[in-house]
Amino acid sequence: MSFQDSTGQQISLSHKPARIVILNTEVLELFYQLGGTAVGRATAPGTLVPE
């Protein structure tokens, strides 16, 4: 699987991720509707994640 992130960088994954943590709570409901299962999630919407 390959995709381009919001900075324009090409990301390639060699296999399906086994564990996913959602850091952007605005997309959490969409993620669940698409059949995703998260092992963790952010608790404060709009909180910036340090680089």
N, CA, C, O and CB atoms as a CASP TS submission, in Angstrom:
PFRMAT TS
TARGET T0000
AUTHOR 0000-0000-0000
METHOD Language model
MODEL 1
PARENT N/A
ATOM      1  N   MET     1       0.842  -1.159   0.000  1.00  0.00           N
ATOM      2  CA  MET     1       0.000   0.000   0.000  1.00  0.00           C
ATOM      3  C   MET     1       0.894   1.232   0.000  1.00  0.00           C
ATOM      4  O   MET     1       1.849   1.316   0.772  1.00  0.00           O
ATOM      5  CB  MET     1      -0.961  -0.007   1.208  1.00  0.00           C
ATOM      6  N   SER     2       0.584   2.172  -0.858  1.00  0.00           N
ATOM      7  CA  SER     2       1.320   3.431  -0.920  1.00  0.00           C
ATOM      8  C   SER     2       0.332   4.591  -0.953  1.00  0.00           C
ATOM      9  O   SER     2      -0.752   4.486  -1.527  1.00  0.00           O
ATOM     10  CB  SER     2       2.254   3.470  -2.160  1.00  0.00           C
ATOM     11  N   PHE     3       0.724   5.698  -0.329  1.00  0.00           N
ATOM     12  CA  PHE     3      -0.101   6.898  -0.350  1.00  0.00           C
ATOM     13  C   PHE     3       0.783   8.103  -0.117  1.00  0.00           C
ATOM     14  O   PHE     3       1.938   7.974   0.291  1.00  0.00           O
ATOM     15  CB  PHE     3      -1.225   6.827   0.710  1.00  0.00           C
ATOM     16  N   GLN     4       0.233   9.273  -0.381  1.00  0.00           N
ATOM     17  CA  GLN     4       0.957  10.523  -0.183  1.00  0.00           C
ATOM     18  C   GLN     4       0.369  11.217   1.035  1.00  0.00           C
ATOM     19  O   GLN     4      -0.847  11.391   1.117  1.00  0.00           O
ATOM     20  CB  GLN     4       0.879  11.440  -1.450  1.00  0.00           C
ATOM     21  N   ASP     5       1.221  11.623   1.994  1.00  0.00           N
ATOM     22  CA  ASP     5       0.723  12.275   3.195  1.00  0.00           C
ATOM     23  C   ASP     5       0.495  13.766   2.945  1.00  0.00           C
ATOM     24  O   ASP     5       0.726  14.253   1.839  1.00  0.00           O
ATOM     25  CB  ASP     5       1.702  12.071   4.359  1.00  0.00           C
ATOM     26  N   SER     6       0.043  14.489   3.973  1.00  0.00           N
ATOM     27  CA  SER     6      -0.312  15.897   3.816  1.00  0.00           C
ATOM     28  C   SER     6       0.889  16.794   3.536  1.00  0.00           C
ATOM     29  O   SER     6       0.707  17.944   3.135  1.00  0.00           O
ATOM     30  CB  SER     6      -1.015  16.380   5.048  1.00  0.00           C
ATOM     31  N   THR     7       2.114  16.300   3.738  1.00  0.00           N
ATOM     32  CA  THR     7       3.313  17.087   3.429  1.00  0.00           C
ATOM     33  C   THR     7       3.837  16.787   2.030  1.00  0.00           C
ATOM     34  O   THR     7       4.825  17.383   1.598  1.00  0.00           O
ATOM     35  CB  THR     7       4.406  16.812   4.461  1.00  0.00           C
ATOM     36  N   GLY     8       3.184  15.867   1.315  1.00  0.00           N
ATOM     37  CA  GLY     8       3.601  15.511  -0.025  1.00  0.00           C
ATOM     38  C   GLY     8       4.576  14.351  -0.076  1.00  0.00           C
ATOM     39  O   GLY     8       5.026  13.966  -1.155  1.00  0.00           O
ATOM     40  N   GLN     9       4.906  13.791   1.073  1.00  0.00           N
ATOM     41  CA  GLN     9       5.845  12.663   1.124  1.00  0.00           C
ATOM     42  C   GLN     9       5.128  11.370   0.750  1.00  0.00           C
ATOM     43  O   GLN     9       4.006  11.124   1.194  1.00  0.00           O
ATOM     44  CB  GLN     9       6.482  12.537   2.535  1.00  0.00           C
ATOM     45  N   GLN    10       5.778  10.547  -0.067  1.00  0.00           N
ATOM     46  CA  GLN    10       5.220   9.252  -0.463  1.00  0.00           C
ATOM     47  C   GLN    10       5.501   8.233   0.650  1.00  0.00           C
ATOM     48  O   GLN    10       6.650   8.059   1.059  1.00  0.00           O
ATOM     49  CB  GLN    10       5.825   8.771  -1.833  1.00  0.00           C
ATOM     50  N   ILE    11       4.463   7.569   1.131  1.00  0.00           N
ATOM     51  CA  ILE    11       4.571   6.578   2.196  1.00  0.00           C
ATOM     52  C   ILE    11       4.222   5.212   1.620  1.00  0.00           C
ATOM     53  O   ILE    11       3.210   5.074   0.933  1.00  0.00           O
ATOM     54  CB  ILE    11       3.640   6.934   3.400  1.00  0.00           C
ATOM     55  N   SER    12       5.043   4.203   1.890  1.00  0.00           N
ATOM     56  CA  SER    12       4.780   2.833   1.439  1.00  0.00           C
ATOM     57  C   SER    12       4.783   1.897   2.636  1.00  0.00           C
ATOM     58  O   SER    12       5.711   1.903   3.445  1.00  0.00           O
ATOM     59  CB  SER    12       5.831   2.379   0.389  1.00  0.00           C
ATOM     60  N   LEU    13       3.744   1.103   2.735  1.00  0.00           N
ATOM     61  CA  LEU    13       3.640   0.104   3.799  1.00  0.00           C
ATOM     62  C   LEU    13       3.782  -1.275   3.176  1.00  0.00           C
ATOM     63  O   LEU    13       3.113  -1.582   2.190  1.00  0.00           O
ATOM     64  CB  LEU    13       2.288   0.232   4.573  1.00  0.00           C
ATOM     65  N   SER    14       4.641  -2.102   3.741  1.00  0.00           N
ATOM     66  CA  SER    14       4.863  -3.431   3.168  1.00  0.00           C
ATOM     67  C   SER    14       3.780  -4.428   3.571  1.00  0.00           C
ATOM     68  O   SER    14       3.624  -5.467   2.930  1.00  0.00           O
ATOM     69  CB  SER    14       6.219  -3.956   3.592  1.00  0.00           C
ATOM     70  N   HIS    15       3.029  -4.114   4.636  1.00  0.00           N
ATOM     71  CA  HIS    15       1.929  -4.986   5.058  1.00  0.00           C
ATOM     72  C   HIS    15       0.874  -4.158   5.791  1.00  0.00           C
ATOM     73  O   HIS    15       1.135  -3.021   6.183  1.00  0.00           O
ATOM     74  CB  HIS    15       2.450  -6.139   5.967  1.00  0.00           C
ATOM     75  N   LYS    16      -0.289  -4.718   5.970  1.00  0.00           N
ATOM     76  CA  LYS    16      -1.396  -4.047   6.638  1.00  0.00           C
ATOM     77  C   LYS    16      -1.028  -3.782   8.101  1.00  0.00           C
ATOM     78  O   LYS    16      -0.538  -4.685   8.779  1.00  0.00           O
ATOM     79  CB  LYS    16      -2.693  -4.897   6.541  1.00  0.00           C
ATOM     80  N   PRO    17      -1.257  -2.553   8.603  1.00  0.00           N
ATOM     81  CA  PRO    17      -0.958  -2.262  10.003  1.00  0.00           C
ATOM     82  C   PRO    17      -1.775  -3.157  10.942  1.00  0.00           C
ATOM     83  O   PRO    17      -2.960  -3.395  10.707  1.00  0.00           O
ATOM     84  CB  PRO    17      -1.235  -0.783  10.308  1.00  0.00           C
ATOM     85  N   ALA    18      -1.133  -3.647  12.003  1.00  0.00           N
ATOM     86  CA  ALA    18      -1.805  -4.542  12.949  1.00  0.00           C
ATOM     87  C   ALA    18      -2.464  -3.767  14.093  1.00  0.00           C
ATOM     88  O   ALA    18      -3.480  -4.199  14.636  1.00  0.00           O
ATOM     89  CB  ALA    18      -0.806  -5.555  13.514  1.00  0.00           C
ATOM     90  N   ARG    19      -1.881  -2.618  14.458  1.00  0.00           N
ATOM     91  CA  ARG    19      -2.415  -1.811  15.561  1.00  0.00           C
ATOM     92  C   ARG    19      -2.406  -0.347  15.139  1.00  0.00           C
ATOM     93  O   ARG    19      -1.398   0.161  14.649  1.00  0.00           O
ATOM     94  CB  ARG    19      -1.584  -2.018  16.875  1.00  0.00           C
ATOM     95  N   ILE    20      -3.536   0.325  15.332  1.00  0.00           N
ATOM     96  CA  ILE    20      -3.671   1.714  14.902  1.00  0.00           C
ATOM     97  C   ILE    20      -4.110   2.575  16.079  1.00  0.00           C
ATOM     98  O   ILE    20      -5.031   2.217  16.814  1.00  0.00           O
ATOM     99  CB  ILE    20      -4.680   1.834  13.734  1.00  0.00           C
ATOM    100  N   VAL    21      -3.442   3.712  16.252  1.00  0.00           N
ATOM    101  CA  VAL    21      -3.820   4.716  17.241  1.00  0.00           C
ATOM    102  C   VAL    21      -4.277   5.947  16.464  1.00  0.00           C
ATOM    103  O   VAL    21      -3.570   6.429  15.580  1.00  0.00           O
ATOM    104  CB  VAL    21      -2.623   5.057  18.226  1.00  0.00           C
ATOM    105  N   ILE    22      -5.467   6.451  16.800  1.00  0.00           N
ATOM    106  CA  ILE    22      -6.030   7.621  16.130  1.00  0.00           C
ATOM    107  C   ILE    22      -5.637   8.874  16.910  1.00  0.00           C
ATOM    108  O   ILE    22      -6.001   9.023  18.077  1.00  0.00           O
ATOM    109  CB  ILE    22      -7.583   7.505  16.006  1.00  0.00           C
ATOM    110  N   LEU    23      -4.895   9.773  16.263  1.00  0.00           N
ATOM    111  CA  LEU    23      -4.481  11.017  16.899  1.00  0.00           C
ATOM    112  C   LEU    23      -5.373  12.189  16.502  1.00  0.00           C
ATOM    113  O   LEU    23      -5.370  13.219  17.177  1.00  0.00           O
ATOM    114  CB  LEU    23      -3.042  11.325  16.546  1.00  0.00           C
ATOM    115  N   ASN    24      -6.127  12.050  15.430  1.00  0.00           N
ATOM    116  CA  ASN    24      -7.019  13.090  14.951  1.00  0.00           C
ATOM    117  C   ASN    24      -8.455  12.650  15.223  1.00  0.00           C
ATOM    118  O   ASN    24      -9.019  11.859  14.466  1.00  0.00           O
ATOM    119  CB  ASN    24      -6.791  13.376  13.432  1.00  0.00           C
ATOM    120  N   THR    25      -9.046  13.162  16.302  1.00  0.00           N
ATOM    121  CA  THR    25     -10.389  12.705  16.698  1.00  0.00           C
ATOM    122  C   THR    25     -11.465  13.095  15.692  1.00  0.00           C
ATOM    123  O   THR    25     -12.551  12.515  15.699  1.00  0.00           O
ATOM    124  CB  THR    25     -10.748  13.269  18.058  1.00  0.00           C
ATOM    125  N   GLU    26     -11.183  14.072  14.823  1.00  0.00           N
ATOM    126  CA  GLU    26     -12.170  14.471  13.827  1.00  0.00           C
ATOM    127  C   GLU    26     -12.446  13.363  12.813  1.00  0.00           C
ATOM    128  O   GLU    26     -13.526  13.330  12.224  1.00  0.00           O
ATOM    129  CB  GLU    26     -11.704  15.719  13.108  1.00  0.00           C
ATOM    130  N   VAL    27     -11.490  12.454  12.596  1.00  0.00           N
ATOM    131  CA  VAL    27     -11.682  11.371  11.627  1.00  0.00           C
ATOM    132  C   VAL    27     -12.026  10.035  12.300  1.00  0.00           C
ATOM    133  O   VAL    27     -12.154   9.016  11.620  1.00  0.00           O
ATOM    134  CB  VAL    27     -10.426  11.210  10.781  1.00  0.00           C
ATOM    135  N   LEU    28     -12.173  10.036  13.611  1.00  0.00           N
ATOM    136  CA  LEU    28     -12.404   8.794  14.345  1.00  0.00           C
ATOM    137  C   LEU    28     -13.692   8.097  13.906  1.00  0.00           C
ATOM    138  O   LEU    28     -13.688   6.891  13.655  1.00  0.00           O
ATOM    139  CB  LEU    28     -12.455   9.075  15.838  1.00  0.00           C
ATOM    140  N   GLU    29     -14.783   8.840  13.812  1.00  0.00           N
ATOM    141  CA  GLU    29     -16.061   8.238  13.421  1.00  0.00           C
ATOM    142  C   GLU    29     -15.989   7.662  12.005  1.00  0.00           C
ATOM    143  O   GLU    29     -16.506   6.573  11.756  1.00  0.00           O
ATOM    144  CB  GLU    29     -17.192   9.278  13.512  1.00  0.00           C
ATOM    145  N   LEU    30     -15.360   8.375  11.087  1.00  0.00           N
ATOM    146  CA  LEU    30     -15.195   7.873   9.718  1.00  0.00           C
ATOM    147  C   LEU    30     -14.365   6.596   9.718  1.00  0.00           C
ATOM    148  O   LEU    30     -14.686   5.645   9.005  1.00  0.00           O
ATOM    149  CB  LEU    30     -14.532   8.941   8.821  1.00  0.00           C
ATOM    150  N   PHE    31     -13.306   6.570  10.509  1.00  0.00           N
ATOM    151  CA  PHE    31     -12.455   5.385  10.618  1.00  0.00           C
ATOM    152  C   PHE    31     -13.270   4.175  11.063  1.00  0.00           C
ATOM    153  O   PHE    31     -13.127   3.089  10.502  1.00  0.00           O
ATOM    154  CB  PHE    31     -11.298   5.640  11.603  1.00  0.00           C
ATOM    155  N   TYR    32     -14.128   4.357  12.072  1.00  0.00           N
ATOM    156  CA  TYR    32     -14.979   3.259  12.549  1.00  0.00           C
ATOM    157  C   TYR    32     -16.005   2.850  11.494  1.00  0.00           C
ATOM    158  O   TYR    32     -16.275   1.661  11.324  1.00  0.00           O
ATOM    159  CB  TYR    32     -15.697   3.664  13.845  1.00  0.00           C
ATOM    160  N   GLN    33     -16.580   3.823  10.784  1.00  0.00           N
ATOM    161  CA  GLN    33     -17.561   3.517   9.744  1.00  0.00           C
ATOM    162  C   GLN    33     -16.945   2.704   8.611  1.00  0.00           C
ATOM    163  O   GLN    33     -17.637   1.918   7.963  1.00  0.00           O
ATOM    164  CB  GLN    33     -18.161   4.803   9.191  1.00  0.00           C
ATOM    165  N   LEU    34     -15.656   2.888   8.370  1.00  0.00           N
ATOM    166  CA  LEU    34     -14.963   2.138   7.326  1.00  0.00           C
ATOM    167  C   LEU    34     -14.503   0.768   7.806  1.00  0.00           C
ATOM    168  O   LEU    34     -13.867   0.026   7.058  1.00  0.00           O
ATOM    169  CB  LEU    34     -13.774   2.926   6.826  1.00  0.00           C
ATOM    170  N   GLY    35     -14.826   0.428   9.063  1.00  0.00           N
ATOM    171  CA  GLY    35     -14.504  -0.893   9.576  1.00  0.00           C
ATOM    172  C   GLY    35     -13.210  -0.971  10.353  1.00  0.00           C
ATOM    173  O   GLY    35     -12.756  -2.064  10.690  1.00  0.00           O
ATOM    174  N   GLY    36     -12.603   0.175  10.644  1.00  0.00           N
ATOM    175  CA  GLY    36     -11.350   0.188  11.386  1.00  0.00           C
ATOM    176  C   GLY    36     -11.543  -0.108  12.863  1.00  0.00           C
ATOM    177  O   GLY    36     -12.623   0.101  13.415  1.00  0.00           O
ATOM    178  N   THR    37     -10.497  -0.590  13.488  1.00  0.00           N
ATOM    179  CA  THR    37     -10.483  -0.828  14.926  1.00  0.00           C
ATOM    180  C   THR    37      -9.235  -0.169  15.486  1.00  0.00           C
ATOM    181  O   THR    37      -8.121  -0.493  15.073  1.00  0.00           O
ATOM    182  CB  THR    37     -10.519  -2.362  15.262  1.00  0.00           C
ATOM    183  N   ALA    38      -9.410   0.750  16.420  1.00  0.00           N
ATOM    184  CA  ALA    38      -8.279   1.470  17.005  1.00  0.00           C
ATOM    185  C   ALA    38      -7.933   0.880  18.369  1.00  0.00           C
ATOM    186  O   ALA    38      -8.819   0.493  19.130  1.00  0.00           O
ATOM    187  CB  ALA    38      -8.597   2.980  17.134  1.00  0.00           C
ATOM    188  N   VAL    39      -6.645   0.814  18.668  1.00  0.00           N
ATOM    189  CA  VAL    39      -6.200   0.340  19.988  1.00  0.00           C
ATOM    190  C   VAL    39      -6.020   1.513  20.943  1.00  0.00           C
ATOM    191  O   VAL    39      -5.835   1.313  22.143  1.00  0.00           O
ATOM    192  CB  VAL    39      -4.879  -0.455  19.867  1.00  0.00           C
ATOM    193  N   GLY    40      -6.071   2.730  20.421  1.00  0.00           N
ATOM    194  CA  GLY    40      -5.953   3.922  21.249  1.00  0.00           C
ATOM    195  C   GLY    40      -6.414   5.127  20.459  1.00  0.00           C
ATOM    196  O   GLY    40      -6.457   5.102  19.229  1.00  0.00           O
ATOM    197  N   ARG    41      -6.764   6.195  21.188  1.00  0.00           N
ATOM    198  CA  ARG    41      -7.203   7.419  20.523  1.00  0.00           C
ATOM    199  C   ARG    41      -6.888   8.625  21.399  1.00  0.00           C
ATOM    200  O   ARG    41      -6.768   8.513  22.619  1.00  0.00           O
ATOM    201  CB  ARG    41      -8.715   7.360  20.205  1.00  0.00           C
ATOM    202  N   ALA    42      -6.756   9.779  20.752  1.00  0.00           N
ATOM    203  CA  ALA    42      -6.541  11.024  21.473  1.00  0.00           C
ATOM    204  C   ALA    42      -7.823  11.381  22.225  1.00  0.00           C
ATOM    205  O   ALA    42      -8.917  10.998  21.811  1.00  0.00           O
ATOM    206  CB  ALA    42      -6.121  12.170  20.501  1.00  0.00           C
ATOM    207  N   THR    43      -7.684  12.108  23.319  1.00  0.00           N
ATOM    208  CA  THR    43      -8.860  12.453  24.112  1.00  0.00           C
ATOM    209  C   THR    43      -9.219  13.922  24.029  1.00  0.00           C
ATOM    210  O   THR    43     -10.267  14.313  24.544  1.00  0.00           O
ATOM    211  CB  THR    43      -8.640  12.076  25.542  1.00  0.00           C
ATOM    212  N   ALA    44      -8.401  14.752  23.407  1.00  0.00           N
ATOM    213  CA  ALA    44      -8.673  16.171  23.290  1.00  0.00           C
ATOM    214  C   ALA    44      -8.660  16.587  21.821  1.00  0.00           C
ATOM    215  O   ALA    44      -7.592  16.622  21.209  1.00  0.00           O
ATOM    216  CB  ALA    44      -7.649  16.986  24.094  1.00  0.00           C
ATOM    217  N   PRO    45      -9.828  16.907  21.235  1.00  0.00           N
ATOM    218  CA  PRO    45      -9.845  17.304  19.824  1.00  0.00           C
ATOM    219  C   PRO    45      -9.061  18.586  19.601  1.00  0.00           C
ATOM    220  O   PRO    45      -9.095  19.504  20.421  1.00  0.00           O
ATOM    221  CB  PRO    45     -11.282  17.484  19.337  1.00  0.00           C
ATOM    222  N   GLY    46      -8.355  18.635  18.483  1.00  0.00           N
ATOM    223  CA  GLY    46      -7.611  19.824  18.130  1.00  0.00           C
ATOM    224  C   GLY    46      -6.271  19.974  18.824  1.00  0.00           C
ATOM    225  O   GLY    46      -5.601  20.989  18.636  1.00  0.00           O
ATOM    226  N   THR    47      -5.859  18.999  19.619  1.00  0.00           N
ATOM    227  CA  THR    47      -4.579  19.075  20.305  1.00  0.00           C
ATOM    228  C   THR    47      -3.464  18.762  19.324  1.00  0.00           C
ATOM    229  O   THR    47      -3.503  17.741  18.638  1.00  0.00           O
ATOM    230  CB  THR    47      -4.536  18.110  21.508  1.00  0.00           C
ATOM    231  N   LEU    48      -2.469  19.638  19.257  1.00  0.00           N
ATOM    232  CA  LEU    48      -1.355  19.415  18.349  1.00  0.00           C
ATOM    233  C   LEU    48      -0.426  18.340  18.894  1.00  0.00           C
ATOM    234  O   LEU    48      -0.153  18.284  20.093  1.00  0.00           O
ATOM    235  CB  LEU    48      -0.586  20.714  18.115  1.00  0.00           C
ATOM    236  N   VAL    49       0.048  17.501  18.010  1.00  0.00           N
ATOM    237  CA  VAL    49       0.984  16.431  18.374  1.00  0.00           C
ATOM    238  C   VAL    49       2.388  16.926  18.053  1.00  0.00           C
ATOM    239  O   VAL    49       2.652  17.318  16.916  1.00  0.00           O
ATOM    240  CB  VAL    49       0.661  15.081  17.609  1.00  0.00           C
ATOM    241  N   PRO    50       3.299  16.915  19.031  1.00  0.00           N
ATOM    242  CA  PRO    50       4.664  17.385  18.742  1.00  0.00           C
ATOM    243  C   PRO    50       5.368  16.509  17.732  1.00  0.00           C
ATOM    244  O   PRO    50       5.122  15.305  17.672  1.00  0.00           O
ATOM    245  CB  PRO    50       5.483  17.441  20.013  1.00  0.00           C
ATOM    246  N   GLU    51       6.257  17.112  16.926  1.00  0.00           N
ATOM    247  CA  GLU    51       6.989  16.344  15.924  1.00  0.00           C
ATOM    248  C   GLU    51       8.131  15.591  16.540  1.00  0.00           C
ATOM    249  O   GLU    51       8.858  14.888  15.838  1.00  0.00           O
ATOM    250  CB  GLU    51       7.503  17.245  14.832  1.00  0.00           C
TER
END
